Amino acid sequence: MDEIQLEEIQALRAIYGEDFHVLNETGKEFMIEIKSDSTWGTSYTQSIKFEFIYPSDYPHTSPPVFKLSCDVLSSEEITQLATELSEMFKNASGEIIMFEWIEFLRGHLIEKVEDVNKMLTNDQPHPQPDTFSDFDITDEPTVPEDAVHLCPVIYHGEPLTDRKSTFQAHVAEVTSVDQAALVVQELKTNRKIATATHNILAYRIYDVTRGAHVQDCDDDGESAAGSRLLHLLQIMDLDNVIVVVTRWYGGVHLGPDRFKHINNCARILLQQQGLEKKDVHRLKSKRKGKKK
């Protein structure tokens, strides 16, 4: 297994944990169980078993050889998904593709399962704010009043609304897990953030003493969204940062588009704060975010 393939496998192991299985390490054969974990309840869930093998010329020329199996998908649906995965690889222009493939499949599965769960539950969407005027958005970042808490400065992105769902990102520089917890605590002092449908988060901290990264994520009910945010921090090669994306669900299913909005909100704000891939690892204080 070459270096690119090995690095991707290590990333997949970290992201999917116990859902990642080695079938034949010598033959580069693996399996990931892609779970639906529907946000509409647990009365009906499913998973896709995604088996794959790396050819020697992946990712430069050939895509992974894969097999899909899922009780809830027909053979026609699986064939269509396989065609779409092939198109995604062609458009990737020789870049690694596994994470995008897996989350594309998860998004399709979640959408299908949620259609069933919606009929089986009486869940109602959480209310979203009518406007964002109550957030007191200004040109300055949030600086907690109680300095004793030592909460880092929090920067806030512009809200994005699509089909009545609204997304907003928040980022802060952190050097410990305790500081990351303080950021979440501080954000939830805002009533509208605290009562939002989801507050998805990921953090990545470099522990100098151990010479290793400390990282974690939380979906907060939006299945797979946290791992996507963590992967974003990994591919941007960012250290000592936490990102939280708040979502207010408006009652209309967005399907896989919701994952795109979550990651885009986060990436835009990280870039606005001067965090560039393999370059700057600290928030630039001269750049201003938005205040709550």
N, C-alpha and C positions, 0 to 999 in steps of 0.2 A: 504494500500500500504506500503510495507516494505521500509527500508531505501535505499537499492540499487536501487529499482525501482523509488523511489522519486527523488534521485539524478540524475538518468538518464533523467527523465522527465524534471527536472529543466534545465539540460544541453541542451536538445532538444528545449525547449522554447527559451533559449538564442540564440541558433544557428539559428533556423528557423523563429523566430519572428512571423510575421503575417501569415506565412504559416502553423503555428502550431495551431490546433484547438482541444478544449476539447469537446467531444461529450457527455460524461457522466462521470464526475469526480468520482462519487461514484462507478461506475462500471468499472473504469479504462479504459474507452474507449476514444480513441484519433484518430485524423486524421492529416496527414501531406500532403500538396499539394507539390509534387516534380515537379518543373518546369524545362523545358529544357533550356531556356535562351541560345539558341544556339549562339556560337561565329561566325557563318557564316551569321548572320543577323537576322532580326526580321520578315521576310516575312512569316515564317512558324514556329510556336512554339506549344508546347503541354505540358501537365502535367499528372502526375500519381497521382491519389488519393489513398493514402495508409492509410487504416483504421486498427487499431490494438487494441487488448485487452491484458492486462497482466494477465496470469494465476498466481495463488498464488505461484507456485514453480519456476517462472522465476527469474533469469537466470540459476539457478543451475541444473534444470532438463528439464523443458519444454520451448519451444520457445513461443514468443507472437503469439496469434491467429490473422491472418491478412486477409485483403481483398484488392485486387488490381483492379482498374478500370482505363482504359485509352482508348480514342477513336482511337489512332494510333496503338495500339497493338492488335493483334488477340488473340483469346482465347487460341490457341496453344502456342503463345509466353508467355502469362501470366502464363500458366501452367508450362512452362519451367523455367520461372523466379522463380516461387514458389518453384520448386524443387531445384534450385540453392541456394535459401535463406535457405532452410532446411539443405543443405549440409554445408553452412557457419556456421550455428548454431552448428552443430555437431562438426565442427573443432574448435569452439570457446572454447570448454572445460569448459563450465559453466560461461564464462565471458559475460558481457553485449554486445549486438550485434546490437542495433538499428541504431546507426550512420553508421556502416559499411553497413548494409542493405540498408539504405536510399540512401547513396552515390553510392552504387553498382547499384541501380535502376536508379538513376540520370545519371550515366555514360552510361548505356544501352540506356536510352531515348535520351540523347544528341547525341550519335552516330547515332541513327536512324534518328533523326530530321536533323542532319547535312548533311546526305546523300541527303535529300530532298532539304535543303537550298543551298547546293553546286550547284545543278542544276538550282536554281532560282536566283543566284547571280553571279557576275563576280569578286568576291573578289580574290585577289592574296595573297599568303603568304608573310609575312614580311621577308626581307632578314636577314639571320643570318651571323655572322662573319665567314669568311673562316677559320681563325685561331684565337687563343686567345693571340697571341703575342702582339697585340696592347694594351692589358690590362695591360702590365707591371706587370705581376704577380710575386711577390717575396715572401720571407718568413716573411714579416712584414705586420701588419694590416694597413688599411687606417687611417691616422691621418690628418684631415683637416688642410690646411695651415693657414686659417684665424681663429685664436683662438677666435676672438670676437664673432663668431657665436655659440661657445660653443657646437659644434656638437660632439656627442660621437664618440669614436673609433669604426670603422666598420671592422668586420672580414668577410672574403670571403672564400667560399668553393671551392672545385675542380669542374670544369664543368663536366657535364654528358651528353653524346650524345646518342640518340636513333633514328634511322631512320630519320636522318637529323635535328631533333629537339634537341636543346641544352638547358640544365637547369643549373642554378648556384644560390646557396643560399648566402645570406648576413645576418649577425646578429649584433646587437649592444645592449648595456645596456642603457636603458632609464628610466627616473624617471618622465616624464611628456609627455603629448600629443604633446607639442611644440617640445620637443627633438625628438620624433618619426618623426615629420614632417621634422625636420632638417636632419635626417638620409636619408629620401627619397630624399630630395633636394640635398644632397651631392652625393648620388649615381647617380642621373641623370645629374650630371656635366660630367659624362662619357658618351660620345656620343653613344656608342654602347648599353649601358644600357638604355639610354633615348629613343632610337629608337627601342628597342626590342618589340616583339609582345605583351608580357605581363610582368608586374611587380606586382606579387601577394604579398600581405603583410598581416600581422596580428601583433598586439601588445597586451600585457597584463601588466598592471601597477597596483601596489598595492598603493592605496591612504591611507596613514597612518591617515590623519586627518579625513577622512570619514569612515575609517575602512572597505573599500570595494574596489573591483577591477574596474578599468577603462580599457575596452578592446574594440577592434574594428577590422575589417578586410576589405579588398578590393580585389575583384576578378580581377579587371582590364581587364575585358572581358573574362576571363577564368572561366566560370560559376561554382560556388560552391567551387572553389579552395581556396578562402580566408577563408571561414568558416572551411574548412578542416585544414588549418594552425592554425587557432585559436583553434580548438579542440585539435590539437597536443600540443599546449602550455598548454591547460587546463589539459590534461591527464598526461603531464609531470610535472604538478603543478609548472610552472615557473612564476616568477614575474619579472617585470621591464626589459622586453626584447621586442625587435621588430625583426621580421624575414621577409625578403623579398626574394622571389624566382623569378629570371628573366628567362623568356623563349623566345628563338628565334625559331619560328616555321619554319620548313624546307619544308613544302608542303605535308607531308605524315601524314595522320590521325593516331594517336596513340590510340584512344579510351580511355578506363579507365586507360590505362597504364600511361597516362600523369599525372594523379592525384597521382599515386604511386611514380613517379619520383619526383614530387614537394615535397611531404611529406618526402620522403627518403632523398633528398638533405638537407632539413631543419633539420631533426632529426640528421643526421650525423654531421652537422656543430655545432649544439647545444651541442651535446655530446663531440665533439672535444674541445669545449671551456669550458668544465667542468661543464655543466649544467646537473645535474642529478635529476631525479624525487624525489620530496619531500626531497631534500638535499641542494644543492647549488643553491642560487638565484642570484649570481653575476658572471659575466664573470671573469674567472681566467686570470689575466694579464700575467702570465708566459707562457700561451699557445699562440702560434702565429697562426694567420690566413693568408690569402692571400691578397696582395695589388693590388689595381687597379691603 
